[in-house]
């Protein structure tokens, strides 16, 4: 595991987001890249809540997603 530091702009973007989005961002800070199901497992949040949090984080340009090379049905999420 390698930690990616959250910069001041990201902290500001997170301020108005729900707690679930902040938790997902924190988990991604310590795990470079995770799928939605892995994030749900790590955060102990329901899939639907993780999906909502990821949508809000993408709207704020805090996370970016890409398709998984090993399974094109999955998307992988990382902090920007």
PyMOL commands that set and color helices and strands:
alter all, ss='L'
color gray80, all
select helices_A, chain A and resi 8-14+19-30+36-43+47-59
alter helices_A, ss='H'
color red, helices_A
select strands_A, chain A and resi 34-35+63-67+75-79
alter strands_A, ss='S'
color yellow, strands_A
deselect
rebuild
show_as cartoon
